[in-house]
Amino acid sequence: MLDFSLLRPGSKADIVVEIDYKKEKIDVRRSLIYDIIDENIILSQTTPPVTSHYIDRKVMVTYLIRVDNEQVRYGFEGTVSGIIRDYRLTSSESVSAFIVTKQNNPVQFNVRMHFRVKPGIDSGLSLSIAGEKMTIVDISIGGAKVTHRSISNIEARSHVEAVLTIDGEEFPVDALILRLWQTVASKRTPAIEFIVMKFLTLDSGIESTLAKKIREIERQNRLKELGSDARNINGRKTPNPHELSS
């Protein structure tokens, strides 16, 4: 029997139904743990619901626990093994539920791993491939979209060794190229190549450093947006009452 010591009926859970690495999207649905029977977890139905279409499909069940006075998210992979249309919650109440059969032990999990940010020139974050510095369009813990002004020999589904530079410190990263495309060159503008990659090997140290930098960039971007909104408000012309009434 797998270890369920960190799970309790009544605990909240976030169910990762699908991760689309190409589109960089993650489908997370909130749920509640109703019961735990051996390796099976009975969960409250989500919105949108987990239907019979998901039977035998793998999902991630994630939840928060307190470690050293901090909330840490853990998760494990499981298979949707059943749909219960009238799960008896109390003697007088029945609800919809579904069953996930646990497949492995919990590991630390980041639901926001695919939250993407657009770093500025002065963000302290850069990425290079084969010694060539790329322009980062956006980046997450899961991967990045970059551009450069040349056509490379990189092919889709190939593996590359990239280097992430975070505040001057270099981190080697293995990456899988998911897709790439080029713009059409003209007399005035050279061709630009876009590359979308998935990071394959981020140890806990690199992941923690990158996550911290992403949060920092997110805060900086929000401050810039707030500053822009404030300037727009302050720069508005005071309307003339006669113009409003005309």
N, C-alpha and C positions, 0 to 999 in steps of 0.2 A: 504493500500500500504506500502511495506517495504521501509526502509530508504536507498536511493541511493545517499545521499548527498556527500559521499566521492568518488563517481565514476564519471568519465567524459569521453565522447566520445573522442577517440584519445589517451587514456591512455594505457600503456603497461600492460599486464596481463600474469601471469604464471598459466596455467591450470594443476592442479593435476588430472590426468586421473585415476590413480590407485595406491594404496599402498598395497604392498604384505608384510604383517607382518611376514610371515614365512620365506620368502627369504630376508627380510629386504631391499626391493627395492621400489623406488618411481618413478613413471613415470610422469615427468613434461614437459609440452610443452608450448612454447612461443606463445603469441597471442596479438591481439590489439583490443580494444573495439571500434566497429564501431558506435553502437547506443544503447540507453536504452529506452525501451518502456514499461511503467508500470513495471511489475516484470520480464520482459524478457530482456536479454542482447544479442545483436548480436555481435559476435566475428569473427575475421579473422580466416581463416582455419589454422590449425597447421601443423607441419611436425614431424612425419607422421600425416596424416589427421584424424580428428574425423569424422568417417563415420556413415552411417545409423545403423551400428552394435551397436553404443553407444546410440541410442535412448532409452530414459527412464532410462538410467544409471546415477548414481550420480557422480558428479565431484566437485572439489573445485576450485573456481575462486579466485586467490590471486593477490594482487597488493600492490605497495608501496605508502605510504603517509608520509608526513613530520610531525613529532610530536616532539616539543621542539628541533628543529634544528637537528633531527635525522631521518633517513629513517626507518620506521617501516612497516613490512609487515602485511597486514590484508587479511582475506579470508572468504568466505561464501560457504556453500554447495548449489548446484543447480542440476537440472536434465536436461540432454540434451534433448531438446524438438523438435528440427528440424534441417534439413540440407538445406542450400540455395546454389544452384549451380551457380546462376547468380545474386548475390546481387548487386544492382545498387549503386556503390560507387560515381560515377559522371555521368553526362549526357552522357559521352562517354566511361565509363569504368565499367565493371562488374567483380566481383570477387567471389570466393567461400567463404562461411561463415557458421557458425552454431549458433544455439540459445540455451542459457542456461536459464532456468527458476529458479529464485532465491527461495530458500526454507527457509533460516533463515538469521538473521542479521550478519554483519561482526564481526569476532573476530580476535585477534592477532594470526598470523599463522607463523610457521617456516618451510619453504620448506626444510631446511637442517636437519629436525628433525631425519632423518634416516642416516645422515652422520656418519659413524662408524670409530672409531680410536682404535688402539691397544696400551693400556697404558703399560709403562714399570714398573719395580718393584719400582722405585723411583718416580713414577708419582704423588703420594699423593692421589690416587684414589683406593678404594677397595670396595668390596661388600661381604656381608655375608648373609646366610640363616640359620635360626634356630641356630644362634650362631656360625656357621661354616664359616670360611673365604674361599671364592672361589678364584680361579685364573681367572681373567678377560681375555678372549681371545680378545674380542672387545666390544665396548659399544657405544651407541648413546643416544640421548634424548628419543628415542622411546623404547629402550630396550637393552639387553645385551646377549652375549654368554659367559658362564663361564664353568669351569671344576673343579672337585675335585677328590681326590683319595679315593673314597668310593662309595658305591651304596646306594642311599637314598630311602626313601619311597615316594618320590615325583612322581606324575603321570602327564601325559600330560593333558592339559586343566584345571588343578587345579590352585587354587589361593594360593600364598604364600606371607608372609610378609618378605621382604628383608630390609637390612640396607645398605645404601650407605654412605661411609665415604669419605669426600672430605676435604683434608688438615686438618684432625683431627676432623672435625665436622661431627656428625652422622645425617643422614636423613632417617626416615622410609619411605619405598616405598611399595605399594601394586603392585604385579606383577602377570601376567598370564603366566603359563608355556605353551609354544607353542609346543615344542618337546624336547625329550631327548633320548640319546642313550649311550651305554657303549662299551668300548674297551674290548677285550678278555684278561684276566689276564694270566700271565705266571709265571714261577719260579722266574724270575728276575724282572719283572715289575707287579705291582698290576693293577687291573682294574681301568680305569678312566671313570668318567661319564661326559658327555657333556650336558649342559642345555641351551636352548634358551628361553628367557623370554621377554615379552612385559610389559613395565611399564604402570600401569593403572592410578595412582594418583600422578601426579607431580604438586604441586601448583607452582605459578609463581616464588616464591623465590627459590625453589629447582631447577626448570627448568633453571632459570637464572644462578645459581651457577654451575650446571652441564654443561650448554652450555659454560660458561667461561672456565671451566676446560678442556672441549673437545677441544676448540680452542687452549688452552695452550699446550695440548698434541700434537695436530696437528703441531703446530709450532716447538715443540721440535723434533718430528719425522722428519720434513723436514730439520731441522738443522743437525740432525744426518746423514741423507741421503746425504746432501751437503758435510758434512765433510768426509764421506766415499768416495764420488766421488772424492774429492780433494786429499785424500790420495792415491787413485788408480792412479790418473793422475801423482802425484808427485813420486809415487813409480815405475812407468813404466821404463823399461830399454830403454835407448836411442838406437834406431836401428842403426846398422852398415851399412853405405852406400854400402859396398861391399856385405853384406848379402841381401840388398834390390835388388841389381842388378843381383844377382846370380839366 
